[in-house]
C-alpha cells in the first residue's frame, strides 16, 4: 500500500497528485492525526472535520504567496501535515516540538499566530489591503468556523470588508448547522454553476447593459430580487450578501472534487466572497463523530476504544471540578446565582450547573465581551452572576470589566480558570496577565486559593461580597487536601501565616503557597527559618501582615504564576514603598517578560524558576549564603 502522505513535503507535491488519489490521502491524514493525538492529546475533532477542505485549499491556492489563515488555529493539523511538518508531527504540543496552533516562526505557511477565535477575517482583510496598496499578487483566505462566527469581531470585520470591497475569500466552516443532504446538494450545484468564470462575467456585463438602458434598471432589480429570493429560501446567503459579500454555498465539505471546482471559480471572483462549507466535526473517527465535544480538545486516549486515559486513581480532583461542585451546591441554596460561559461549558466545569439548574445557565457563544456586560445587566437587577472563563479569554473583555462591571461596582464573580501556565497549548493560552491587568481596576477584589479547599471558601466569599470579585485558580489537579463541608466567609483582604520564620519571608499567592511551604522545609534542614505567608488576596493586600513579616525577617521573596510586570510582587513592592519600609531586600519570582512556549506545566515552571529548588537557591542568594550542599549557617536577624 503506497503512502501518499510520505511523498508530500510541501503543497507543490500535493498539486502533482491526480485528483482521484486525494480521498486516499485524506484517509491517511486522518489516520496520522488520530494516531498522534491519541499519544499527545490535542484538538482532534476540529482538525478531522476539515481534512478535505485543507487538501482542496492547498490544491487550488499557491501558499505561502497566497495566505491561508486558520481561525482559532485548532483546525490546522492537516495543514501542518501538508506543509512540511509530517516528519515532526509526533512532537505535536510537546516541549520544543511543533505547536498545536499555527506559528509564523514555525513555518512560512503559517500566515498568522492564532489561538483566540474570530480574528481571522480582520487579519485577512488587513493582509489583502496591504497587498493591494503595495501592488503585490496573492489571494488571502480566512477559514473561520467551529463557533467563531458568534463573536462580534468577526462581524465587525465582515462589515468593513464589504465596505472596502477588497479581494478577500472567507471560508465559513460550518460543522453545526443542520441542512438536509438534498438541499445541500442542490445548493452546491447552483453555487458551482453560478461561480463559473463565464457566468460571473455574463452577470457583470448584463448588469452593466441593463443599467445603461432606459428600463433596464427595473429589470435588473427584478432579476436580482428573484436570485436573492431563491438564495434566501435555501441558504443563509442573504445575511452575507447584505454585508456586500458574494455568497457561495453551502457546499458538501467532504467532497474534494466539489470543493476544488468551486474554489477554482471563487479564486477568479473580484471583491469579497464568502464560501459556506458544511463539515462534520470528528469526521472519520467514530468516537469523535459520536461525541465531538469530548474530542474537541482531548488528552491522550486509547485509539481503539476512544477512552481517555484517566489520571491515577490517587490524583485529587481538579480545581475546575471543585469549583463546579461548590457552585452547584451554593446555587441550589441561593436562587439569585446564575452561571455564564462563553462557549466553554465543559472546559469551565459548568456542565453540572447546566444539568441541574438549566434555567439559570447561559452559554452566550464565543462572545466574551457580551458575557461580561450581560452579567452586569443581571447583577443590576439583583442576581448574582458567575462568569466562568479562562484567564487568556478574559483579556478580550477588559473594557467591559472596567466600564460595565467595576465602574458601578456590580456584584459579578469572575471565576478565572487556567490562571497561570496551562502547559501544552502554549503562549496563546497561558493565563499570564490577569493579576496585572485586573489589579489596576478600582472596586475589583482579586483572590487566589492555595488549594482546592480554600477555593470552596473563596467562592462562597465572592458570592457574599457586594462588588466585583476575580477568583483565580490554575489548571490541573488540586493539592489533595481534605474538603470542609461548612463553608466560611473569609475577611476581604486578609492573608494568613502558614509558617513562622525569622530569617526570610516567602510571600506567595495561589497554589505556590505549597511550593513555598516545601521550600521552607528544605531551608529549615539547612539552618534557615523561613516564614510562609499565604497572601490570599492580590487586591486588597493584607498590608499589615506583609509589612510586619517583611520587617521581622528583613528579606522577602514573592511567588506568583503571573507576569512579574505589574503583578502580585509589584503590589508587595508598592506596599513596602508606600509605607516607607526601609532596609528590606526583596526578590520577585514569577513569569518573565516574554511569551512562554508550550510544554508541560512542570517543565515550564522549572524554566521560569517557579520550582522548589530554585526558590531555595533564591533564598540562599538573597541571604548571601553559599549554594546548597556547602557550609551551613545558623541565621538570626540582628536587632
C-alpha atoms as one frame of an Amber mdcrd trajectory, in Angstrom:
protein
   0.000   0.000   0.000   1.504   3.340  -1.071   1.896   6.067   1.495   0.853
   9.272  -0.213   1.455  11.443   2.835   5.138  10.476   2.999   5.619  11.801
  -0.542   4.315  15.271   0.338   6.934  17.675   1.644   5.096  20.809   0.533
   1.874  21.809  -1.251   3.790  21.626  -4.545   3.961  17.847  -4.088   0.232
  17.779  -3.344  -0.523  19.501  -6.651   1.307  16.727  -8.507  -1.214  14.125
  -7.329  -4.127  13.225  -9.548  -7.450  14.253  -8.054  -8.661  10.649  -7.845
  -5.935   9.944  -5.263  -6.948  12.753  -2.937  -9.620  10.791  -0.996  -6.978
   8.189  -0.151  -4.679  10.968   1.015  -7.479  12.302   3.236  -7.761   8.884
   4.879  -4.010   8.780   5.537  -4.090  12.260   7.054  -6.936  11.307   9.374
  -5.121   8.173  10.468  -1.972  10.173  11.207  -3.886  12.777  13.207  -5.735
  10.198  15.306  -2.556   8.185  15.981  -0.636  11.264  17.067  -3.313  12.955
  19.179  -4.042   9.664  20.965  -0.484   9.964  22.324  -0.009  13.724  22.718
  -3.533  14.971  23.313  -4.836  17.930  21.364  -7.716  19.284  19.322  -8.870
  16.187  17.474 -12.462  16.680  16.293 -11.981  20.144  14.721  -8.984  19.044
  12.654 -10.637  15.815  11.499 -13.554  17.845  10.177 -11.524  19.956   7.740
  -9.216  17.408   6.098 -10.834  17.560   2.644 -11.185  21.333   2.875  -7.483
  21.646   3.741  -6.473  19.458   0.812  -8.671  21.475  -1.560  -7.282  24.806
  -0.325  -3.673  23.767  -0.836  -4.542  22.115  -4.162  -6.073  25.327  -5.531
  -4.176  28.157  -3.864  -0.454  28.871  -4.005   0.701  29.149  -0.396   2.705
  30.831   1.004   2.288  33.536  -1.658  -1.437  33.068  -1.108  -2.197  33.447
   2.584  -4.371  30.825   4.331  -5.391  31.900   7.830  -6.858  29.333  10.203
  -9.150  30.943  12.738  -8.539  29.732  16.318  -5.833  27.511  14.884  -7.003
  24.222  16.338  -8.266  23.211  12.884  -4.786  23.298  11.399  -3.354  19.801
  11.949  -3.956  18.688   8.359  -2.472  21.993   7.211   0.694  21.222   9.189
   0.936  17.747   7.661   0.714  19.145   4.119   3.254  21.913   4.671   6.430
  20.030   5.508   5.838  19.011   9.107   4.679  15.412   8.758   8.044  14.043
   9.906   7.827  16.104  13.120   4.122  15.635  13.728   4.805  13.164  16.529
   6.213  16.074  18.582   2.850  17.889  18.455   2.329  20.030  21.603   5.458
  18.590  23.240   8.098  20.906  24.676  10.361  22.100  21.835   8.149  20.204
  19.357   5.656  21.672  16.909   2.857  23.795  18.274  -0.775  22.773  18.379
  -1.567  26.094  16.682  -0.219  27.995  13.654   3.035  29.823  14.399   4.822
  32.049  11.918   8.220  31.168  13.402   7.485  27.501  12.793   6.643  27.678
   9.090   6.295  30.215   6.248   2.942  28.554   5.512   1.530  29.787   8.839
   0.312  33.269   7.961  -0.834  34.288  11.432  -0.208  33.150  15.011  -3.671
  32.223  16.254  -5.118  30.830  19.444  -8.105  33.013  20.255 -11.105  32.816
  17.950 -12.693  35.155  15.418  -9.562  37.106  14.472  -9.032  35.622  11.013
 -11.264  37.901   8.917  -9.845  41.103  10.418  -6.270  39.936   9.886  -7.043
  38.663   6.376  -8.626  41.966   5.404  -5.534  43.770   6.645  -3.288  41.465
   4.621  -5.225  41.743   1.377  -5.401  45.533   1.767  -1.620  45.619   2.279
  -1.081  43.510  -0.848  -3.306  45.904  -2.812  -1.512  49.024  -1.563   1.885
  47.530  -2.434   0.767  46.180  -5.798   1.653  42.603  -4.861  -0.049  39.475
  -6.147  -1.668  36.914  -3.911  -5.013  35.818  -2.570  -5.917  35.851   1.115
  -8.216  33.178   2.549  -9.648  33.199   6.065 -11.022  29.869   7.318 -13.420
  30.556  10.163 -15.866  28.298  11.959 -16.230  25.969  14.925 -18.380  28.582
  16.648 -16.124  31.542  15.861 -18.798  33.381  13.881 -20.648  34.093  17.133
 -18.063  36.709  18.087 -18.711  40.344  17.325 -15.183  40.809  15.969 -15.990
  38.526  13.031 -18.979  40.644  12.015 -17.083  43.881  12.513 -14.548  42.562
  10.013 -17.227  41.365   7.573 -18.866  44.783   7.692 -15.599  46.582   6.965
 -14.599  44.103   4.260 -17.897  44.671   2.459 -17.261  48.406   2.583 -13.670
  48.215   1.323 -14.525  45.745  -1.472 -11.048  44.171  -1.381 -10.311  40.715
  -2.818 -10.936  38.542   0.222 -12.148  34.956   0.471 -13.797  33.837   3.699
 -14.452  30.113   4.175 -17.196  29.512   6.726 -16.522  26.023   8.052 -19.975
  25.180   9.339 -19.838  21.992  11.409 -23.052  22.554  13.332 -25.772  23.910
  11.033 -28.328  21.234  10.096 -29.161  21.327   6.378 -30.599  18.275   4.684
 -28.396  16.462   2.125 -30.763  17.191  -0.743 -30.834  20.918  -0.154 -27.075
  20.937   0.305 -26.516  19.056  -2.941 -28.829  21.373  -4.899 -27.263  24.451
  -3.401 -23.735  23.258  -4.099 -24.721  22.542  -7.708 -26.130  26.044  -8.141
 -23.110  27.604  -6.466 -20.631  25.835  -8.724 -22.554  26.909 -11.814 -23.123
  30.467 -10.648 -19.439  30.942  -9.835 -18.022  29.769 -13.146 -15.925  32.390
 -14.970 -18.418  32.605 -17.851 -21.497  33.084 -15.686 -19.764  35.603 -13.429
 -18.681  37.669 -16.431 -22.116  37.322 -18.025 -23.832  38.603 -14.847 -21.484
  41.613 -14.707 -21.973  42.511 -18.376 -25.757  42.008 -18.200 -25.989  44.285
 -15.167 -23.955  46.971 -16.930 -26.073  46.752 -20.123 -29.433  46.867 -18.328
 -28.428  49.803 -16.147 -27.397  51.786 -19.255 -30.759  51.208 -20.943 -33.861
  53.201 -20.137 -35.923  50.448 -18.468 -33.090  48.096 -17.685 -32.638  49.301
 -14.108 -36.067  47.945 -13.152 -35.473  44.662 -14.999 -32.165  44.144 -13.238
 -33.735  44.867  -9.866 -36.444  42.255 -10.573 -33.879  39.643 -11.650 -31.726
  40.369  -8.606 -34.741  40.011  -6.289 -35.556  36.642  -7.892 -31.997  35.391
  -7.364 -31.971  36.718  -3.805 -35.302  35.068  -3.036 -34.009  31.697  -4.230
 -30.831  32.066  -2.166 -32.650  33.182   0.958 -35.093  30.272   0.674 -32.392
  27.634   0.542 -29.437  29.281   2.337 -28.445  31.984   4.838 -26.726  33.820
   1.977 -28.827  36.970   2.241 -27.126  37.858   5.531 -23.700  37.857   3.917
 -24.862  39.490   0.710 -26.317  42.288   2.840 -22.734  42.774   4.035 -21.678
  43.086   0.366 -20.158  39.602   0.099 -20.724  37.292  -2.815 -22.212  34.235
  -1.112 -21.384  30.728  -2.337 -22.816  27.581  -0.821 -23.468  25.688   1.245
 -21.076  23.103  -0.150 -20.561  19.492   0.959 -17.322  19.844   2.879 -16.131
  16.250   2.468 -16.424  16.087  -1.334 -12.959  17.080  -2.535 -13.924  17.391
  -6.187 -16.754  19.820  -5.470 -14.539  21.886  -3.189 -11.719  22.085  -5.728
 -14.033  23.062  -8.612 -15.762  25.735  -6.562 -12.561  27.197  -5.123 -11.057
  27.435  -8.620 -14.069  29.510  -9.651 -14.110  31.568  -6.477 -10.443  32.403
  -6.928 -11.370  34.388 -10.069 -14.147  36.459  -8.478 -13.112  40.025  -7.606
 -14.152  41.515  -4.294 -15.164  39.827  -1.039 -16.556  36.284  -1.267 -17.900
  34.013   1.459 -17.890  30.271   0.811 -20.170  28.305   3.121 -18.884  24.746
   3.658 -20.727  22.062   5.618 -18.450  19.669   7.510 -18.765  17.044  10.200
 -16.710  17.585  13.312 -14.707  14.462  14.163 -15.159  13.020  10.667 -13.528
   9.624  10.105 -13.060   8.600  13.732 -16.259   7.112  15.126 -15.820   8.082
  18.806 -15.185  11.698  17.769 -18.159  11.662  15.389 -20.437  10.425  18.187
 -19.109  12.867  20.781 -17.364  15.808  19.058 -17.450  17.943  22.208 -15.491
  15.333  24.162 -12.884  15.112  21.402 -12.731  18.850  20.693  -9.749  19.183
  22.998  -8.762  15.842  24.469  -5.932  14.301  26.456  -4.176  11.088  25.422
  -6.644   8.273  24.727  -6.869   4.660  23.615  -7.161   4.813  19.839  -9.144
   1.561  19.520 -11.811   2.366  22.088 -11.679   6.155  22.258 -11.465   6.026
  26.049  -9.442   8.861  27.525  -6.586   7.700  29.705  -7.635   8.621  33.199
  -5.301  10.128  35.727  -4.136   7.917  38.559  -6.884   6.939  40.988  -4.954
   8.640  43.762  -4.937  12.002  41.952  -7.040  14.646  43.688  -9.914  16.322
  41.856  -9.097  19.324  39.699  -9.696  22.905  40.733 -12.302  23.099  37.964
 -14.184  20.131  39.409 -14.206  21.616  42.906 -15.403  24.954  41.532 -18.182
  23.144  39.656 -19.368  21.138  42.661 -19.278  24.120  45.001 -21.126  26.427
  42.604 -23.968  23.945  42.090 -24.238  23.423  45.838 -24.378  27.171  46.533
 -26.805  27.861  43.684 -29.244  25.265  44.985 -29.496  27.318  48.184 -29.372
  30.778  46.579 -31.741  31.290  43.650 -30.034  34.544  42.704 -26.936  32.707
  41.440 -26.672  32.317  37.659 -23.793  30.903  35.612 -22.432  32.224  32.313
 -19.910  30.750  29.908 -18.581  31.850  26.518 -18.875  28.540  24.633 -16.892
  26.605  27.256 -19.379  24.730  29.483 -17.185  21.622  29.663 -13.825  23.356
  29.987 -15.006  25.656  32.773 -16.866  22.913  34.651 -20.331  24.386  34.136
 -21.857  21.268  32.587 -23.079  20.165  36.027 -24.721  23.560  36.572 -26.305
  23.276  33.127 -27.646  19.823  34.014 -29.093  20.613  37.437 -30.060  24.267
  37.002 -30.625  24.762  33.254 -32.928  27.759  33.672 -30.087  29.709  35.298
 -27.329  28.622  32.914 -26.324  30.734  29.902 -23.884  29.833  27.146 -23.515
  33.016  25.100 -21.192  31.552  22.448 -17.716  32.840  21.709 -18.607  36.331
  22.849 -16.631  37.200  25.965 -17.427  40.915  25.777 -21.133  40.194  25.683
 -20.804  37.655  28.507 -19.405  40.303  30.849 -21.896  43.051  30.018 -24.745
  40.516  30.090 -23.596  39.605  33.594 -23.586  43.277  34.544 -27.212  43.563
  33.433 -28.168  40.518  35.502 -26.410  41.958  38.544 -28.107  45.331  38.129
 -31.449  43.599  38.595 -30.493  41.719  41.732 -28.952  38.449  40.541 -25.511
  37.044  41.395 -23.845  36.140  38.090 -20.758  33.948  37.943 -18.819  34.327
  34.686 -16.632  31.232  34.320 -13.921  31.954  31.808 -10.300  31.079  31.043
  -7.779  33.721  32.044  -6.492  34.135  28.494 -10.011  34.713  27.133 -10.933
  37.194  29.864  -8.441  39.581  28.255 -10.896  40.031  25.397 -13.477  41.652
  27.674 -11.248  44.081  29.561 -13.181  47.193  28.598 -16.464  45.615  29.670
 -14.959  44.623  33.033 -13.954  48.242  33.634 -16.897  50.097  32.121 -19.875
  47.840  32.785 -18.974  45.972  35.979 -16.362  47.786  38.047 -17.378  51.380
  37.350 -20.630  50.811  39.249 -19.243  48.026  41.478 -21.688  45.347  40.341
 -21.529  42.017  42.241 -20.228  39.901  39.368 -17.923  36.976  40.155 -15.279
  36.178  37.562 -14.278  32.535  38.021 -10.928  32.691  36.251  -9.890  29.188
  35.267  -6.430  28.367  33.871  -4.746  31.187  35.794  -1.023  30.745  35.193
   0.780  28.277  32.942  -1.579  25.913  31.142   1.036  23.667  29.526   0.868
  22.179  26.054  -1.440  24.756  24.417   1.299  27.350  24.722   1.585  31.155
  24.615  -1.903  31.963  23.335  -3.465  30.063  26.242  -1.242  30.742  29.253
  -3.102  32.814  31.861  -0.132  35.089  32.386  -1.578  38.566  32.766  -4.826
  38.611  34.758  -3.355  39.686  38.111  -1.609  42.569  36.330  -4.486  43.880
  34.258  -7.152  43.429  36.931  -5.115  44.950  39.763  -5.339  48.393  38.161
  -9.160  48.443  38.154 -10.929  50.186  41.057 -13.547  48.228  43.048 -12.138
  44.867  41.952 -11.290  42.283  44.603  -8.748  39.673  43.447  -8.274  36.414
  45.319  -6.497  33.151  44.612  -6.682  29.974  46.737  -3.694  27.995  47.945
  -5.591  24.711  47.380  -8.947  23.223  46.440 -10.364  23.540  49.944  -9.630
  27.244  50.091 -11.216  27.557  46.644 -14.537  26.488  48.147 -14.361  29.140
  50.842 -13.304  31.809  48.360 -16.216  31.098  46.007 -18.585  31.327  48.959
 -16.908  34.591  49.984 -17.052  36.026  46.473 -20.796  35.418  46.209 -21.358
  37.163  49.547 -19.328  40.233  48.563 -21.192  43.357  47.440 -18.991  44.118
  44.470 -16.936  42.582  41.657 -14.600  39.705  42.513 -11.996  37.886  40.446
 -11.388  34.356  41.736  -8.303  32.911  40.070  -7.278  29.256  40.086  -4.955
  27.079  37.977  -5.401  24.280  35.510  -4.964  20.749  36.817  -5.375  18.697
  39.945  -5.655  20.141  43.406  -3.164  19.541  46.193  -5.100  16.653  47.736
  -6.246  18.281  50.978  -9.498  17.319  52.672 -12.566  19.419  51.905 -14.525
  21.234  54.579 -18.297  20.808  54.389 -19.090  24.015  56.255 -18.036  26.988
  54.172 -16.537  30.079  55.761 -16.766  33.683  54.621 -13.179  34.937  54.566
 -12.463  38.537  55.568 -11.698  40.516  52.414  -8.045  41.490  52.171  -6.840
  39.254  54.981  -3.949  36.819  54.470  -2.702  34.042  56.718   0.595  32.956
  58.250   1.216  29.370  57.171   4.602  29.031  58.845   6.579  31.208  61.261
  10.196  32.102  60.495  12.734  34.750  61.463  15.247  34.721  58.590  13.272
  35.271  55.400   9.624  35.704  54.438   8.197  33.771  51.486   5.012  35.584
  50.457   3.013  33.566  47.940  -0.373  33.731  46.259  -2.326  30.798  44.908
  -1.047  27.195  44.789   2.570  28.350  45.097   1.888  28.724  48.805   2.558
  24.979  48.877   5.734  25.469  46.827   6.845  27.954  49.489   5.989  25.561
  52.321   8.067  22.772  50.767  10.945  25.159  50.120  10.739  26.377  53.712
  11.060  22.797  54.930  14.215  22.300  52.852  15.632  25.597  54.065  14.963
  24.586  57.652  17.080  21.472  57.114  19.853  23.854  56.010  19.575  26.077
  59.057  17.361  28.762  57.523  13.997  29.500  59.136  11.575  30.869  56.542
   8.162  32.317  57.254   5.457  31.456  54.701   2.636  33.920  54.102  -0.486
  32.959  52.189  -1.484  36.330  50.763  -4.879  35.049  49.543  -5.641  38.473
  48.054  -3.735  40.334  45.359  -6.163  43.206  45.926  -6.677  44.454  48.537
  -3.406  43.312  50.094  -3.123  42.440  53.731  -0.684  45.302  54.200  -0.285
  44.919  57.943   0.648  41.244  57.642   3.075  41.849  54.767   4.786  44.811
  56.433   5.102  43.022  59.761   6.577  39.895  58.182   8.982  41.901  55.999
  10.244  43.971  58.917  10.803  40.918  61.119  12.753  38.948  58.503  14.404
  41.741  56.520  14.352  39.517  53.418  11.293  38.846  51.242  10.615  36.647
  48.228   7.264  36.914  46.459   5.975  33.968  44.423   3.248  34.124  41.767
   2.386  32.419  38.478   1.675  35.656  36.659   3.705  38.196  34.724   6.137
  39.949  37.036   5.313  43.275  35.396   2.512  44.769  37.431   1.686  41.534
  39.214   1.457  40.430  42.831   5.152  41.002  43.555   4.836  44.537  42.232
   1.910  45.074  44.604   4.078  43.990  47.557   6.892  46.331  46.491   4.409
  49.194  46.160   3.077  48.425  49.629   6.539  48.485  51.233   7.449  51.665
  49.374   4.207  53.469  50.195   4.667  52.722  53.900   8.351  53.731  53.896
   9.532  50.282  54.948  13.316  50.528  54.642  16.134  48.019  54.855  14.216
  45.062  53.379  15.674  43.084  50.467  13.032  41.811  48.030  13.171  39.316
  45.190  10.197  38.523  42.968   9.588  35.146  41.346   7.071  34.934  38.541
   6.734  34.831  34.771   9.407  36.693  32.856   8.707  39.434  30.305   8.254
  37.043  27.397   5.625  34.896  25.740   6.212  31.431  27.129   6.395  28.445
  24.810   4.342  25.260  25.039   5.370  22.333  27.197   4.262  20.554  30.342
   3.485  22.688  33.372   6.320  21.010  35.295   8.910  21.832  32.624   7.705
  25.399  32.173   7.567  26.143  35.896  11.124  24.935  36.294  12.284  27.076
  33.365  10.553  30.099  34.902  12.114  29.438  38.296   8.834  28.537  39.979
  10.005  25.238  41.423  11.089  24.332  44.958  14.801  24.056  44.215  15.015
  27.486  42.589  13.079  29.037  45.457  15.569  27.535  47.918  18.567  28.816
  45.926  16.989  32.262  45.517  16.513  32.453  49.281  20.125  31.453  49.942
  21.438  34.043  47.464  19.267  36.749  48.997  20.711  35.815  52.394  24.282
  35.811  50.967  24.709  32.111  51.750  26.691  29.628  49.648  24.871  27.258
  47.329  23.023  24.324  48.883  25.267  21.474  49.967  28.057  23.790  51.039
  28.776  25.092  54.543  25.588  25.723  56.535  24.921  28.765  58.634  22.562
  29.298  61.521  20.859  32.611  60.936  19.306  35.073  63.275  18.430  38.616
  62.394  20.328  41.195  64.350  18.277  43.728  66.214
